[in-house]
Amino acid sequence: MGTIARGKLPHLIEDLLKNPSAYSVFQALHLIETNFGEETASGNETQGFIDLAPATEMTFPAGEIRHCRVDENARYRLELNFMGFYGVDSPLPQFFNDIATFDTPRGAELRGFLELFNQRLYHLLYEAWKKMNLHGSGDGRTSLYCRYLEALSGGGGTCRVSGRFDYAGILATRVKNSQSLADMLEDFLHCPVTVKQNIPYWIELEERTSLGSGLALGDNAMLGSRLMDVNSKIRLRIGPLPSRDAADLLPGRRAAATLADMIREYLDPTIQYDLELLIQPDAGYESMLGGGQAVLGWTTCLGQAGDKVNRVRLTGGSLDRQRET
């Protein structure tokens, strides 16, 4: 287990360390497990990176948690004001409590023995709480709570969209509109998104008409092998955004697959789309051969880039094919 830098802790964890009495013990454990559980523990067990023990102070407690600390190995220790075999809520005779709460070698010995039971007792209590509270069960997209939210938003249990639950309200609406789609993508991409409707595009005809079939030109027959449609395609204009951010939205990147999932989850299957990326030239940034983000014609140009925004158009089909792989 690697060391932890205090300056890199999430703000809620920092607040928990400074004001532990403001949090309930289940809230604090769930917060720590959510932020660091995947990296420091296996399964749903929190004993691997959280120590739980009663507080030795006998004064009136301000909350459920008396102290919260984290060491250099990212192991947390919470000292609690309830239950336990010593402290203010101990069920043992008073002389046991007197010995255990004193800062003496004999007291440290007794606390070490009793903490074998305290640790397991607190963790079993937390596991029982998680089973009875849907939002605490499981982790991330595997929890029962998230599966219920996905069902309410119209999902089928596959949960392809990362962060789908943040947009459950938008995805669940039966009436689709361009503004809701733009708002959802703006929040996800952190850049302006506009939707242009009624984009003309050609539809290839699978069936061909032939002479002698009783067809009438202009009624149920037409000339040619394709038909122009202006009602079934939209264009999503994304940006302006830096070229480094735009590179993440190119086909083959994970962010592009997630974006395609979100768009397809919202749009009717009959609606086609394409993307138009407005890429800002990066001042002081030069592309070179072998660079991972240097894609000629998309994020890279020959010579010096001008001040104008570059437009890169991607077909929705290229992104949809990535979803299928």
N, C-alpha and C positions, 0 to 999 in steps of 0.2 A: 504494500500500500504506500503510495507516495505521500510526501508532505503536502501541507495545505498552506497557501498564502493568505493571511488574514485580510489583506487588502482586496482579494479577489472573491470574497464571500458575497453571496447575494444579499441585498439590502434587508430582506426579511430575516435571514439568519443572523445578520449583524444586530438587528433590533432584538431578536430573541436572546442573544448573548448579553445585551445591555439591560434589557427589561424582562427577565424571565417570568416574573410574577404576573405580567399582563397576559400570559398565554395559558391555556389549559394544557394538561400533559398530552392528551391525545392530539391536540392541534399542533403542538411542538414536535411530537414524534412523527406525525404525518408530514410536516413541513421538512424536517431533516431527511426523512426517507425519500421524499419526492425529489429533493435536490441532489442527494448524494447516494441514494440507495443502489442505483444501477451500477455505480462504479466501485462501491465498497462492500456490497453484500450480495449474497446469492439467494435467489428465491425471494420469499416474503419475510425472512427472518431479519430482525434488526439487531440481534445480539452481537453480530460481528463488528459493528461500528458504533454502538450506543450502550453506555453503562447507565443503569438506573439504580438508585439507592436512596434510602430515606435521608433527610437532612438531620444533622445532629443537634441543631439549635432547638431549644425548647420554648422560644418566644412565640407569640401569637402569629400565625402565618398570614402573609398578605395575599397569597394565592396558592395554587397547587404546586408551583415550581419555586423552590428557594434559590437554587443556583443552576447555571448552565455554563459549561466550559467546553472548550475544544483544544486538544493538544496538537503537537506538531505533526502527528500521524493521522490527523483528521478523525480522531476518535472522540466522540462526544460523551460528556458525563452530565446527567441531570440528577439533582438532589431534590427529592419531592417531600411534600408536607402531609402526605396521607398514606395510609396502610404501612407496610413494612414491619419488621420485627424490632425496630428501635426508633426513637424519635417521638414526636408529639402524638402520634396515633398508634403507638405500639400496644399490642394485646398482652405482652409478657409482663411479669411482675416488675415492680418499680426498681428493684435492686439490679435486675438485668439492664434496665434502661440507664440507670446511673453509671454502671460500668461502661456500657457501650458508647455513651455520649461524651465521656471524659476523654481528653486528648492525652492518653497514657498508652504505654506499650500493651498493657493488659486490655485496654479499651479497643485499641487497633486490632488486637487478636480476635476479640469477640465480634467486632464489626466484620472482619474478614470472613469469619465463619457464617454469620447471619446473612451476609450479602450473597452467599451461594443460593439461599432461598429467596431473598428479596429480588434478585435479578430475574430469576425465572418467573416469579409471581407477577412482577410488573409487565414483563413481555407477554405472558399468557393473557393478561388483562387487555393489553393493547391488541393482540391478535383476535380476541373475542369481540372487541369494539369494532374492528375492521369488518368482521363477518356480519355485524348487525348494521353497519352503515355503508350504503352502496358506494358513496364517493371515496371511501377509504379502502375499498376492496380492490385487489389487483394493483397494477401499475400501468399508467398511461392508457393506451388504447385497448389493453386486455381486460380492464376492469369491467365489472357488470354494470356499473353506473354509466360508463362511456358507451357500452353497447346499447343501453336503454336510450341514451341521447341520440345515438346513431339511428336507432329504429324510428324515433320521433322525427328525425330529419329526412326520413325516406331511404336510409341506407339498407343494404341487404346483408350486413354482417362482415363484409370484406374490408371496409374502412380503408379504402385506397387513398383517401385525401388526408394528408397530414394536417392536423389542426382543424379537422372537419367540425369539431364540436364548437369551435369559436364562431362558426358560421351556420350553426344548425337552424337558426331562425330564417336565414335567407334561403338556404337549400330546401327547407320544408314548404315554402310557399308554392301554391299551385299556379299562381299568376306570375309569370316571369317578365321582367322588364330590364331594359338596358342600364338604368341607373343603379339597380341593386347589384347587377353583375359588376359594374364599374366600381361601386363602393367596396365590394368584397375583394376585388383584385387590388385596389389601391391600398387597402389595409394590409394585405398579404405582401405586396411588393414594396410598399413605402415609397411610391412615386405616383405621379398623375396617370390616370387611365381614362380614356374616352372610348365610347362605342359608336361606330358609324354603321348605320343600318342600310339595308337595300343595296348591297354590293352586287353588281351583275357578275354572273359566272355561267359558264357553259356546262350543260348536263349532257353527257353522252347517252344517246338512245340505244337501248338494248334491242328493241324490236324495230325492224325496218318495214316500211310499207312497200307494196309492189302493185304494178298495174293489173287490172282485172280482178281485184278483190272487193269491188263495190264500195270503194272509199272515195270521199269527196275532198278535194284540196281546200284547205281552210276550215274544214269541219272536223273530220277525223283522220286527216292525212296532212303531211307536211313534207317539204323538200329539205334534203340535208340529213346529216347523221347526228346532229346535236341541236339542243334548244337552249336559248338564253333565259335564265331565271333571275329575277331581281328581288325575290321575296324570301330567299332561303339562305342568305349568307350575310355575315356581319364581319367587320374589321375592328380589331382591338388595337388601339394606338396607345403604346406604353412609353412613358418618358416625358421629357428628356431624362436620361440616366447616364451615369459614367460608363465607359466602355468595359470596365472590369465587372460591373454589375450586369451589363448586357451579355457578357460572355457566359454567365451562369444560366441564361435563358435560351441558349442555343441548343439545338437537338443533340442528344447524347449526354446532357447534364442532368443531374438529379433534380435541380430546381425547375428545369423545363418539364420534366415528367410530372412533378407535383402541380405545376401550373396547368398542364393539359388535363390532369385529373379534375381539378377544380372547375375548369371551364366546361368539361364534358358532364360533370355532375349537375351543373346548373342548366345547361342548354338542352333543349329538346333534341332527340337523336337526329331529326331531319334537318336541323340547322347546321350549316357549315360555317367555318370561321378561318381567319388568318390573323397573324400578328404583324404589326408594324412597330418596330423598335426605333425610337428617336435617340440616337447615341450622340452624346456630347464628346467632342475631341478633348482628350486629357492633356492639359497644359504640362509641358516638361516631361511627358512620358513618351518614350520611343519603343516601338516594337522591334524585335530582333528574331532571327531564325532560331527555331528551337523553343521559343517562348510558348508556354501552354495556352495562352489566351490570344495568340496571333493567328487569326483566321482571315485570310485575304478576302476582301469583299464583304465581310461581316463586321469584324472589329478592327481591321487593319487596312490601311491604304498605302499606296506607294507615294514616296515624296513626303511633303509636309502637309499635315491636316489643316484645313482652313478653320474659320470661326463658325461656319454653318453646321447645323445639326445634320448628321448622317442618318439616312432612313434605310433600314434593313427590313425586308418583308419576308416572313416565314409562313409557310402554308400550315394550316391546322392538321393536314394529313401527315406531315412529317413528325409532328409532335404526337399525334394519336398512334402512329406506328410504334413509337417508343413505349407507350403505355402497354402495348400488347406483348412486349418482350419481357 
